[in-house]
Amino acid sequence: MDVCEPPIQIYFSNDLKKQYLEEAYLLGYKFNNIYIVFCLVYERKVPKLPKELEDLQIIGSLNKKSDYDLNLVYDREEKLPRNGQDAFLIYFDPPNFKNLEYFSITPILLQSMGTKERSDKDHELFQKLERNEPRRPVNKNQSFISDDNVLEKINHLYRNRLRYKKFKNSGGNSSSIKAQLARPIVHGVLIPSVMLVQRLLISMISVINYKCIRNHSLVEISKVFRHSDLRLKQFNYFPTQFLCYYDKSILYAADSLSIVGDLKLPIFNSNLNINNSNYINLYNSIWLIFNDLLLGMTLYTTILERFPEIVTFIKDKLIEKYLFDEMLKLITWITTKNPAGFKLNTDLGKFLGDLYIWTMWFWKIVVDKTNTADNYQHLLGVLKFLCYFGGCSFLLSFLLDLIALITFHIYVFYYCSAKVYRKQLEVIKSLFQLFRGKKYNVLRNRIDNLNNYEITGEAFEIDQLLLGTLIFMIMIFLLPTVFAFYLVFSCIHVIILMTFNFLENLSIVLCFTPLFVILLKLKNSKRLQGGIKFDYLDCKHGMTLIKLSNKSLTYLEIFTNFIKLFKRAKNFRNSILLKFLTGQIISIEYDYNLKFNYLMLPQEYSETINIWKFVK
């Protein structure tokens, strides 16, 4: 099959239309069949330009006779330029880098869910389409808009025009006196100060993540420290996010090891998408932290006004009534009465009930010693510190720790009853094999036949069967009593877990809502690049007019990863009935790394301080 000559593509910005009637040369970039018009000049000779603009050249003429391949002549009647041969004239508005505007084939990735995001349905459909697409020969001299060099020149058109204008106004001297004066301040004072703060943050992160208590760190034990770990890593990454947006060359250093690879960022974007997603995530985090602090201060003011009522509720209602008196009545009801009409074993019920009641009284003595007026004043000071310096999210984390602490005895009751119930089920299951003429082999983890005399030489005695049957019947008759305690404590435990889940959902809303992204969508949707599109305008005398513009992310695309965060960051609903029936411990399963991936925080947080070596 013959390879056709590639069609000429002329990228012409809309702001140059007002110069259609002038006679001038076209200064711009040429990539094989693609011409990108930078500006109009009136001299054919181009002066020596600075390094950022050295690839500019004269690529054609407008309303002038010349020996260039691109010779545009404006037709007043048709109100369009002609080139003398078939071509595509693509109009576009130069992206304003100050407003985070740029063209991108791939949508911007605002949050990350980890490596699983690369195997989505769209990617699978694209691979299927690529396999079934007929192969056609392509001219090696043909360029495409998807080429990085072509798209980068279009995206930097606005910035390079400012540089070109500044170069012309300075008479060829591109050095900046202000930059020279500011350099000692930046490198002598600002950078060392920020590096000192980063070292302090990295040390604090290492301390709270150090496994000191039975191979567990403070982050794994306390919700407050876990939230502190997230906030400290955010603060530590803020300078890197700002620098990567301010100077994108930092992302791709001269050496082969880029800062993205050093930090192990959980992102898959490239080029400007990384810069702008860094910028958006930076200001979204700052805005959410600021709102969090304001809400925390407001809540503290409300707590301070109603603190006596809150103390009365905690002492009289929560601790005295619900966590002690009502629990004693509930345990006594199961022990001495016939709950729901079921006849339970009196001796076993009394034994378990006395054990739980004794533990309740011990818990009551400990709580009474800490339930004093002085301690409540200390608690008020802790709340003030958390609300003013951490915000509402830290207050929620403190409430989670406080609920876990004052309901610890209920968790112990549930844990013990679940273990007893599960062990009893395992014994019943093992003894039930006797009626099938089988037994469980502990060493080989399998079920063997009882009558294996020909193999092992051991005969199964009838006394063993009778003893196993007797124990089996005892376990069956005692199971309802154990199950009654297990059922009650399981229900209370699930209610506490639901409270945990609700408070953590509030914390996710406060800390991870893409609020800044929504405001960008309302203010200027061009900042949220969802791809590019070409709109057909007209076709006259071989010149096809096309409009190049941005597609914006939809609200569904903005909130896709935020919804996934709710579903995957924590979960206790899956198999909750199965865990209850089998006696397994019902707990909230956390994916701790998901929040860091969502915010695109680096895995190697200690490497963030090394970014300063890339700053020129």
C-alpha positions as CSV (number, residue, x, y, z in Angstrom):
1,M,0.0,0.0,0.0
2,D,1.3,3.4,-1.0
3,V,2.1,5.9,1.8
4,C,0.3,9.1,1.3
5,E,1.9,12.5,2.0
6,P,0.7,13.8,5.4
7,P,-1.7,16.7,5.3
8,I,-0.4,20.1,6.5
9,Q,-1.7,21.2,9.9
10,I,-1.4,24.8,10.8
11,Y,-2.0,25.8,14.4
12,F,-3.0,29.4,14.5
13,S,-4.0,31.2,17.8
14,N,-7.2,33.2,17.8
15,D,-5.5,36.4,19.0
16,L,-3.5,36.6,15.7
17,K,-6.6,36.8,13.6
18,K,-6.6,40.6,13.9
19,Q,-3.3,40.7,12.0
20,Y,-4.7,38.8,8.9
21,L,-4.4,41.8,6.6
22,E,-0.8,42.6,7.4
23,E,2.2,41.5,5.4
24,A,4.6,39.6,7.7
25,Y,6.6,36.5,8.2
26,L,5.4,33.7,10.5
27,L,7.7,32.9,13.4
28,G,7.0,29.6,15.0
29,Y,7.8,25.9,15.2
30,K,7.9,23.3,12.5
31,F,7.5,19.5,13.1
32,N,7.4,17.8,9.8
33,N,3.8,18.4,8.6
34,I,2.8,20.5,11.6
35,Y,3.3,24.3,11.7
36,I,2.7,26.2,15.0
37,V,2.5,29.9,14.5
38,F,4.2,31.7,17.4
39,C,3.8,35.4,16.3
40,L,4.1,37.6,13.3
41,V,7.4,39.4,12.6
42,Y,8.3,41.9,9.9
43,E,11.9,41.0,9.3
44,R,13.1,37.7,7.8
45,K,16.2,37.5,9.9
46,V,15.6,36.3,13.5
47,P,18.0,37.7,16.2
48,K,19.8,35.4,18.5
49,L,17.3,34.3,21.1
50,P,17.8,33.0,24.6
51,K,18.0,29.2,25.3
52,E,14.3,28.8,26.0
53,L,13.4,30.3,22.5
54,E,16.3,29.1,20.4
55,D,14.2,26.6,18.4
56,L,12.0,29.4,17.0
57,Q,12.3,29.9,13.2
58,I,10.6,31.5,10.3
59,I,8.2,28.9,9.1
60,G,6.2,30.8,6.4
61,S,4.8,34.1,5.3
62,L,1.5,36.0,5.4
63,N,0.3,38.0,2.4
64,K,3.9,37.9,1.0
65,K,5.6,36.0,-1.8
66,S,8.3,33.8,-0.4
67,D,10.1,30.4,-1.0
68,Y,8.6,28.8,2.2
69,D,6.3,25.8,2.0
70,L,3.7,27.8,4.1
71,N,2.4,30.8,2.3
72,L,-0.8,32.1,3.6
73,V,-2.8,34.7,1.7
74,Y,-5.9,36.2,3.3
75,D,-9.1,36.1,1.2
76,R,-11.2,39.1,2.0
77,E,-14.4,37.7,0.4
78,E,-14.1,34.2,2.1
79,K,-12.6,35.7,5.2
80,L,-10.1,33.0,5.6
81,P,-6.4,32.5,4.7
82,R,-5.4,30.2,1.8
83,N,-2.2,28.2,1.4
84,G,-2.4,27.1,-2.2
85,Q,-2.8,23.4,-1.3
86,D,-5.0,21.4,1.0
87,A,-4.4,22.0,4.6
88,F,-6.0,22.0,8.0
89,L,-6.1,25.3,9.9
90,I,-6.6,24.7,13.6
91,Y,-7.7,27.7,15.7
92,F,-7.1,27.7,19.5
93,D,-6.8,29.9,22.4
94,P,-3.3,29.8,23.9
95,P,-3.4,28.2,27.3
96,N,-2.6,30.7,30.1
97,F,-0.2,28.9,32.3
98,K,-1.0,31.4,35.1
99,N,-4.5,30.0,35.2
100,L,-3.4,26.3,35.0
101,E,-4.7,26.0,31.5
102,Y,-3.1,23.6,29.1
103,F,-4.0,21.0,26.5
104,S,-3.5,17.3,27.3
105,I,-4.5,14.1,25.6
106,T,-4.8,12.2,28.9
107,P,-7.1,13.6,31.6
108,I,-5.5,15.1,34.7
109,L,-5.3,12.7,37.6
110,L,-6.3,14.6,40.8
111,Q,-6.2,11.7,43.2
112,S,-4.7,8.2,43.0
113,M,-6.0,4.8,44.2
114,G,-2.8,3.0,43.6
115,T,-1.7,0.6,40.9
116,K,-5.1,-0.9,40.3
117,E,-6.2,2.3,38.5
118,R,-4.3,1.2,35.4
119,S,-6.5,-1.8,34.7
120,D,-9.9,0.0,34.4
121,K,-12.6,-0.7,31.8
122,D,-11.5,2.2,29.5
123,H,-8.0,0.8,29.3
124,E,-9.2,-2.7,28.4
125,L,-11.5,-1.3,25.7
126,F,-8.6,0.7,24.3
127,Q,-6.4,-2.4,24.1
128,K,-9.2,-4.3,22.4
129,L,-9.7,-1.5,19.9
130,E,-6.0,-1.3,19.3
131,R,-5.8,-5.1,18.5
132,N,-8.6,-5.0,16.1
133,E,-7.7,-1.7,14.3
134,P,-6.4,-2.3,10.8
135,R,-2.8,-1.6,10.2
136,R,-2.0,1.2,7.8
137,P,1.4,2.5,6.7
138,V,2.3,5.9,8.2
139,N,4.7,8.3,6.7
140,K,7.8,8.6,8.9
141,N,7.8,12.3,8.3
142,Q,4.3,12.7,9.8
143,S,3.8,14.3,13.2
144,F,0.7,14.2,15.4
145,I,-0.8,16.4,18.0
146,S,-0.3,13.7,20.6
147,D,3.5,14.0,20.2
148,D,5.0,15.5,23.4
149,N,7.1,18.1,21.5
150,V,4.1,19.3,19.5
151,L,1.7,19.6,22.4
152,E,4.4,21.1,24.7
153,K,5.0,24.0,22.2
154,I,1.3,24.7,22.1
155,N,1.0,24.7,25.9
156,H,4.0,27.0,26.4
157,L,3.0,29.4,23.7
158,Y,1.7,32.0,26.2
159,R,4.7,31.7,28.5
160,N,7.2,31.9,25.6
161,R,5.5,34.9,24.2
162,L,6.0,36.7,27.5
163,R,9.7,35.7,27.4
164,Y,10.0,36.9,23.8
165,K,8.4,40.2,24.6
166,K,10.6,40.6,27.7
167,F,13.7,39.8,25.6
168,K,12.8,42.4,23.0
169,N,12.1,45.1,25.5
170,S,15.3,44.4,27.4
171,G,17.3,44.8,24.1
172,G,18.6,41.3,24.1
173,N,19.6,41.2,27.8
174,S,17.4,38.5,29.4
175,S,19.0,38.6,32.9
176,S,16.8,39.8,35.7
177,I,18.2,42.2,38.3
178,K,15.3,41.3,40.8
179,A,16.2,37.6,40.5
180,Q,19.9,38.3,41.2
181,L,18.9,40.3,44.3
182,A,16.4,37.7,45.5
183,R,18.8,34.7,45.1
184,P,20.9,35.3,48.3
185,I,17.7,35.7,50.3
186,V,16.2,32.5,48.9
187,H,19.3,30.3,49.1
188,G,20.7,31.8,52.3
189,V,17.6,32.2,54.5
190,L,14.4,30.7,53.0
191,I,15.6,27.3,51.8
192,P,17.6,26.5,55.0
193,S,14.6,27.5,57.2
194,V,12.3,25.2,55.2
195,M,14.8,22.4,55.3
196,L,15.0,22.7,59.1
197,V,11.3,22.4,59.4
198,Q,11.2,19.4,57.1
199,R,13.9,17.6,59.1
200,L,11.8,18.3,62.3
201,L,8.7,16.9,60.6
202,I,10.5,13.8,59.3
203,S,11.9,13.2,62.9
204,M,8.4,13.5,64.4
205,I,7.0,11.1,61.7
206,S,9.7,8.5,62.5
207,V,9.1,8.8,66.3
208,I,5.3,8.1,66.1
209,N,5.9,5.3,63.7
210,Y,8.6,3.6,65.8
211,K,7.4,0.2,67.0
212,C,7.9,0.5,70.8
213,I,4.9,-1.2,72.4
214,R,4.9,-4.9,71.7
215,N,5.9,-4.3,68.1
216,H,3.2,-1.7,67.6
217,S,3.7,2.0,67.0
218,L,1.6,4.9,68.4
219,V,0.1,5.3,64.9
220,E,-1.2,1.7,65.0
221,I,-2.7,2.2,68.5
222,S,-4.2,5.6,68.6
223,K,-6.4,7.4,66.0
224,V,-5.0,10.8,67.1
225,F,-1.5,9.7,66.2
226,R,-2.7,8.1,63.0
227,H,-4.2,11.4,62.0
228,S,-1.1,13.2,63.1
229,D,0.9,11.0,60.9
230,L,-1.2,12.0,57.9
231,R,-1.1,15.7,58.7
232,L,2.7,15.7,59.3
233,K,3.3,14.0,55.9
234,Q,1.1,16.5,54.2
235,F,3.1,19.4,55.7
236,N,6.4,17.7,54.8
237,Y,5.3,17.4,51.2
238,F,3.9,20.9,50.7
239,P,7.3,22.4,49.7
240,T,7.8,19.7,47.1
241,Q,4.3,20.2,45.7
242,F,4.9,23.9,45.4
243,L,8.3,23.5,43.8
244,C,7.2,20.9,41.3
245,Y,4.5,23.3,40.1
246,Y,6.7,26.3,40.1
247,D,9.5,24.6,38.1
248,K,8.5,21.5,36.3
249,S,12.1,20.7,35.3
250,I,12.5,19.6,39.0
251,L,10.3,16.6,38.2
252,Y,12.7,15.6,35.4
253,A,16.2,16.3,36.7
254,A,19.3,16.2,34.5
255,D,20.3,12.9,35.9
256,S,18.3,9.8,35.2
257,L,16.8,9.7,38.7
258,S,13.9,12.1,38.9
259,I,12.3,13.3,42.1
260,V,9.2,11.3,41.2
261,G,11.2,8.1,41.2
262,D,13.1,9.0,44.4
263,L,9.9,9.8,46.3
264,K,7.9,6.8,44.8
265,L,4.9,8.9,44.1
266,P,1.7,6.8,43.5
267,I,0.9,8.7,40.3
268,F,0.8,7.8,36.6
269,N,0.5,11.2,35.0
270,S,3.3,12.9,33.1
271,N,4.5,16.4,32.2
272,L,2.1,19.2,33.0
273,N,-0.5,16.9,34.6
274,I,1.9,16.2,37.5
275,N,2.5,19.9,37.9
276,N,-1.1,21.0,37.9
277,S,-2.3,18.0,40.0
278,N,0.4,18.9,42.6
279,Y,-0.8,22.5,42.6
280,I,-4.5,21.5,42.9
281,N,-3.8,19.0,45.6
282,L,-1.6,21.5,47.5
283,Y,-4.3,24.2,47.6
284,N,-7.1,21.7,48.2
285,S,-5.2,20.4,51.2
286,I,-4.5,23.9,52.5
287,W,-8.1,24.9,52.1
288,L,-9.4,21.8,53.8
289,I,-7.0,22.2,56.7
290,F,-8.0,25.9,57.1
291,N,-11.7,24.9,57.0
292,D,-11.0,22.2,59.5
293,L,-9.4,24.6,61.9
294,L,-12.2,27.1,61.6
295,L,-14.8,24.4,62.3
296,G,-12.7,23.1,65.2
297,M,-12.6,26.5,66.8
298,T,-16.3,26.9,66.4
299,L,-16.9,23.5,68.0
300,Y,-14.7,24.3,70.9
301,T,-16.7,27.5,71.5
302,T,-19.9,25.5,71.6
303,I,-18.3,22.9,73.9
304,L,-17.0,25.6,76.3
305,E,-20.5,27.1,76.5
306,R,-22.1,23.7,77.3
307,F,-19.3,22.1,79.1
308,P,-21.1,21.5,82.4
309,E,-24.0,19.8,80.6
310,I,-21.5,17.7,78.6
311,V,-19.7,16.6,81.9
312,T,-23.1,15.7,83.4
313,F,-24.0,13.6,80.4
314,I,-20.7,11.8,80.4
315,K,-20.7,11.0,84.1
316,D,-24.4,10.4,84.9
317,K,-25.8,9.2,81.6
318,L,-23.0,7.6,79.6
319,I,-20.8,6.0,82.3
320,E,-23.1,5.5,85.2
321,K,-26.3,4.6,83.5
322,Y,-25.5,3.0,80.1
323,L,-22.0,1.6,80.5
324,F,-22.5,0.3,84.1
325,D,-26.1,0.1,85.4
326,E,-27.7,-1.0,82.2
327,M,-24.9,-3.5,81.5
328,L,-25.3,-5.0,84.9
329,K,-29.0,-5.4,84.4
330,L,-28.4,-7.0,81.0
331,I,-25.9,-9.4,82.3
332,T,-28.1,-10.3,85.3
333,W,-31.1,-10.8,83.0
334,I,-29.1,-13.3,80.9
335,T,-27.7,-15.0,84.0
336,T,-30.8,-15.5,86.2
337,K,-33.8,-15.1,83.9
338,N,-34.8,-17.0,80.8
339,P,-34.0,-14.5,78.0
340,A,-36.6,-14.6,75.2
341,G,-38.1,-17.7,76.8
342,F,-35.0,-19.9,76.4
343,K,-34.0,-22.2,79.2
344,L,-30.3,-21.7,79.8
345,N,-27.8,-23.7,81.9
346,T,-28.0,-22.1,85.4
347,D,-24.6,-23.0,86.6
348,L,-22.7,-22.0,83.5
349,G,-24.8,-18.8,83.2
350,K,-24.1,-17.9,86.8
351,F,-20.3,-18.6,86.4
352,L,-20.0,-16.4,83.2
353,G,-22.3,-13.7,84.7
354,D,-20.2,-13.5,87.9
355,L,-17.1,-13.2,85.8
356,Y,-18.5,-10.4,83.7
357,I,-20.0,-8.6,86.7
358,W,-16.7,-8.8,88.6
359,T,-14.9,-7.3,85.6
360,M,-17.6,-4.5,85.5
361,W,-17.0,-3.6,89.1
362,F,-13.2,-3.5,88.6
363,W,-13.8,-1.2,85.5
364,K,-16.1,1.0,87.6
365,I,-13.4,1.5,90.3
366,V,-10.8,2.5,87.7
367,V,-13.2,4.9,86.0
368,D,-14.3,6.5,89.4
369,K,-10.7,7.3,90.2
370,T,-10.2,9.1,86.9
371,N,-13.7,10.6,86.8
372,T,-12.9,13.8,88.8
373,A,-13.4,17.5,88.2
374,D,-9.7,18.2,87.8
375,N,-9.4,15.6,85.1
376,Y,-12.3,17.2,83.3
377,Q,-10.5,20.5,83.4
378,H,-7.5,18.8,81.9
379,L,-9.8,17.3,79.3
380,L,-11.0,20.8,78.4
381,G,-7.4,21.9,77.9
382,V,-6.8,18.9,75.6
383,L,-9.9,19.7,73.6
384,K,-8.8,23.3,73.2
385,F,-5.3,22.3,72.0
386,L,-6.8,19.8,69.5
387,C,-9.4,22.2,68.1
388,Y,-7.2,25.2,67.8
389,F,-4.1,23.4,66.4
390,G,-5.6,20.3,64.8
391,G,-9.1,21.2,63.9
392,C,-12.4,19.2,63.9
393,S,-10.8,16.1,62.4
394,F,-8.4,15.8,65.4
395,L,-11.4,16.2,67.7
396,L,-13.1,13.3,65.9
397,S,-10.0,11.2,66.2
398,F,-9.8,12.0,69.9
399,L,-13.5,11.0,70.3
400,L,-12.7,7.7,68.6
401,D,-9.8,7.0,71.0
402,L,-12.0,8.1,74.0
403,I,-14.9,5.8,72.9
404,A,-12.5,2.9,72.5
405,L,-11.1,3.6,75.9
406,I,-14.3,3.8,77.9
407,T,-15.9,0.8,76.1
408,F,-12.8,-1.3,76.4
409,H,-14.5,-3.6,78.9
410,I,-17.3,-4.3,76.4
411,Y,-14.7,-5.3,73.8
412,V,-13.1,-7.6,76.3
413,F,-16.5,-9.2,77.0
414,Y,-17.1,-9.6,73.3
415,Y,-13.6,-11.0,72.6
416,C,-13.8,-13.6,75.4
417,S,-17.4,-14.7,74.5
418,A,-16.4,-14.9,70.8
419,K,-13.4,-17.1,71.6
420,V,-15.4,-19.4,73.9
421,Y,-18.1,-19.7,71.3
422,R,-15.7,-20.4,68.4
423,K,-13.7,-23.0,70.4
424,Q,-17.0,-24.7,71.3
425,L,-18.1,-24.8,67.7
426,E,-14.7,-26.3,66.7
427,V,-15.1,-29.0,69.4
428,I,-18.6,-29.8,68.3
429,K,-17.5,-30.0,64.7
430,S,-14.7,-32.3,65.5
431,L,-16.9,-34.6,67.7
432,F,-19.6,-34.6,65.0
433,Q,-17.2,-36.6,62.8
434,L,-17.6,-39.5,65.2
435,F,-21.1,-40.1,63.9
436,R,-19.7,-40.4,60.4
437,G,-16.9,-42.8,61.4
438,K,-14.2,-40.2,60.9
439,K,-11.8,-38.1,62.9
440,Y,-9.8,-35.0,62.4
441,N,-6.1,-35.4,62.0
442,V,-4.4,-32.4,63.7
443,L,-0.9,-33.1,62.4
444,R,-1.9,-33.5,58.7
445,N,-4.9,-31.1,58.8
446,R,-7.3,-33.6,57.3
447,I,-10.2,-35.9,58.1
448,D,-9.3,-39.6,58.4
449,N,-11.4,-42.7,58.8
450,L,-11.7,-44.2,62.3
451,N,-11.6,-47.8,61.3
452,N,-8.1,-47.9,59.7
453,Y,-6.9,-51.1,61.5
454,E,-5.4,-52.5,58.3
455,I,-3.2,-49.4,57.8
456,T,-2.1,-48.5,61.3
457,G,-2.9,-51.6,63.3
458,E,-5.0,-49.6,65.8
459,A,-8.6,-50.4,66.3
460,F,-11.1,-47.8,67.4
461,E,-12.6,-48.7,70.8
462,I,-16.3,-48.4,71.5
463,D,-15.5,-46.5,74.8
464,Q,-13.9,-43.7,72.7
465,L,-17.1,-43.4,70.7
466,L,-19.3,-43.3,73.9
467,L,-17.0,-40.7,75.5
468,G,-17.0,-38.6,72.4
469,T,-20.8,-38.8,72.2
470,L,-21.2,-37.8,75.8
471,I,-18.9,-34.7,75.4
472,F,-20.7,-33.9,72.2
473,M,-24.1,-33.8,73.9
474,I,-22.7,-31.7,76.8
475,M,-21.3,-29.2,74.3
476,I,-24.6,-29.0,72.5
477,F,-26.6,-28.4,75.7
478,L,-24.2,-25.7,76.9
479,L,-24.1,-23.9,73.5
480,P,-27.3,-21.9,74.0
481,T,-25.9,-20.4,77.2
482,V,-22.6,-19.4,75.6
483,F,-24.5,-18.1,72.5
484,A,-26.8,-15.9,74.6
485,F,-23.8,-13.9,76.0
486,Y,-22.1,-13.9,72.7
487,L,-25.2,-12.6,70.9
488,V,-25.7,-9.7,73.3
489,F,-22.1,-8.6,73.4
490,S,-21.8,-9.0,69.6
491,C,-24.8,-6.6,69.1
492,I,-23.3,-4.0,71.4
493,H,-19.9,-4.4,69.7
494,V,-21.4,-3.8,66.2
495,I,-23.2,-0.7,67.5
496,I,-19.9,0.7,68.7
497,L,-18.3,-0.2,65.3
498,M,-21.1,1.7,63.6
499,T,-20.3,4.7,65.7
500,F,-16.7,4.4,64.8
501,N,-17.6,4.1,61.1
502,F,-19.8,7.2,61.3
503,L,-17.2,9.4,62.9
504,E,-14.5,8.2,60.5
505,N,-16.8,9.0,57.5
506,L,-17.1,12.6,58.9
507,S,-13.3,12.7,59.1
508,I,-12.9,11.6,55.5
509,V,-15.4,14.3,54.4
510,L,-13.4,17.0,56.3
511,C,-9.9,15.9,55.1
512,F,-10.4,14.6,51.6
513,T,-13.4,16.3,49.9
514,P,-12.2,17.8,46.6
515,L,-13.6,21.2,47.5
516,F,-10.9,23.2,45.7
517,V,-11.5,21.1,42.6
518,I,-15.3,21.9,42.6
519,L,-14.5,25.6,42.9
520,L,-12.1,25.4,39.9
521,K,-14.8,23.6,38.0
522,L,-17.2,26.5,38.7
523,K,-14.7,29.3,38.1
524,N,-12.7,28.0,35.1
525,S,-13.4,24.5,33.8
526,K,-10.4,24.7,31.5
527,R,-8.1,24.1,34.5
528,L,-9.5,20.5,34.9
529,Q,-8.3,18.9,31.7
530,G,-10.3,15.9,30.7
531,G,-8.8,15.7,27.2
532,I,-8.9,17.7,24.0
533,K,-11.6,17.9,21.3
534,F,-11.7,19.1,17.7
535,D,-14.8,20.9,16.4
536,Y,-15.3,21.2,12.6
537,L,-16.0,24.8,11.5
538,D,-15.9,25.0,7.7
539,C,-14.1,23.8,4.6
540,K,-13.5,26.1,1.6
541,H,-11.0,25.9,-1.3
542,G,-9.1,23.0,0.3
543,M,-8.7,24.8,3.6
544,T,-10.4,22.9,6.5
545,L,-11.1,25.1,9.5
546,I,-11.1,23.3,12.9
547,K,-11.3,24.5,16.5
548,L,-9.1,23.0,19.2
549,S,-10.5,23.2,22.7
550,N,-10.3,21.5,26.1
551,K,-12.7,19.0,27.6
552,S,-13.3,19.5,31.2
553,L,-13.6,16.8,33.9
554,T,-17.2,16.0,34.8
555,Y,-18.4,16.0,38.4
556,L,-18.6,12.2,38.2
557,E,-14.9,12.0,37.2
558,I,-14.0,14.4,40.0
559,F,-15.8,12.4,42.7
560,T,-14.9,8.9,41.4
561,N,-11.9,8.4,43.5
562,F,-13.5,10.1,46.5
563,I,-16.3,7.6,46.5
564,K,-13.8,4.8,46.2
565,L,-12.0,6.1,49.2
566,F,-15.2,5.7,51.2
567,K,-15.6,2.1,50.0
568,R,-12.0,0.9,50.3
569,A,-10.4,2.9,53.1
570,K,-12.3,1.0,55.8
571,N,-14.8,-1.8,55.8
572,F,-16.6,-4.0,58.4
573,R,-19.8,-4.8,56.6
574,N,-18.5,-7.5,54.3
575,S,-19.1,-11.0,55.7
576,I,-20.3,-9.6,59.0
577,L,-23.1,-12.3,59.3
578,L,-20.6,-15.0,58.4
579,K,-18.1,-13.8,61.0
580,F,-20.9,-13.7,63.6
581,L,-22.1,-17.2,62.9
582,T,-18.6,-18.7,62.9
583,G,-17.4,-16.8,66.0
584,Q,-14.7,-14.7,64.2
585,I,-13.8,-11.3,65.6
586,I,-15.8,-8.6,63.8
587,S,-13.6,-5.6,63.2
588,I,-13.1,-2.7,60.8
589,E,-10.6,-3.6,58.1
590,Y,-8.4,-0.6,57.3
591,D,-6.4,0.1,54.2
592,Y,-4.0,2.6,55.7
593,N,-2.1,3.3,52.6
594,L,-5.1,4.3,50.6
595,K,-5.4,7.8,52.1
596,F,-1.8,8.5,51.3
597,N,-2.3,7.2,47.7
598,Y,-5.4,9.4,47.4
599,L,-3.5,12.5,48.3
600,M,-0.6,11.3,46.1
601,L,1.8,11.6,49.1
602,P,5.2,10.0,48.6
603,Q,6.1,6.6,50.0
604,E,9.6,7.7,50.8
605,Y,8.7,10.8,52.8
606,S,12.2,11.2,54.1
607,E,13.4,11.9,50.6
608,T,11.4,15.1,50.3
609,I,14.3,17.1,51.7
610,N,16.5,16.1,48.8
611,I,14.4,18.1,46.3
612,W,16.4,21.2,47.1
613,K,19.4,19.9,45.3
614,F,17.4,20.3,42.1
615,V,16.6,23.9,42.7
616,K,18.8,26.2,40.6
